[in-house]
Amino acid sequence: MLLLPLLGRWLRMPAITERGDDADMLADPKVRLPLTCRSGPLVVELDYRVASENARAFDNLMQDVQLYRRRNGAYGWSIARDIADPELWTER
């Protein structure tokens, strides 16, 4: 038990950087269902429309979002691009 603080210094959590205006785009979704401790498991899907020239930057940003979502309790996370509509991305 005395070694746990040393282990915590060695195994650090990944750093989350400030994104400025991007944080508004990634705000938590509106919830219409009253949630309790017995509500889960739940699936949340968010659709994003991203111009093709911004696709690589968006994908890189969403990898940081994955860390945020998992730290806040998500145990399954994915981002997918619609092959029929390349500007449509779905976070699940």
Number of C-alpha atoms within 10 A of each C-alpha: 4 6 7 9 10 9 10 10 9 9 9 8 10 9 8 10 7 8 9 7 8 10 11 9 8 12 8 10 9 6 8 6 7 6 10 7 6 6 9 8 7 7 9 10 12 12 13 15 13 17 11 11 9 10 16 11 10 15 16 10 13 16 13 14 17 17 16 14 15 12 11 9 8 16 8 10 15 11 15 12 18 10 9 7 9 13 16 16 20 14 16 14
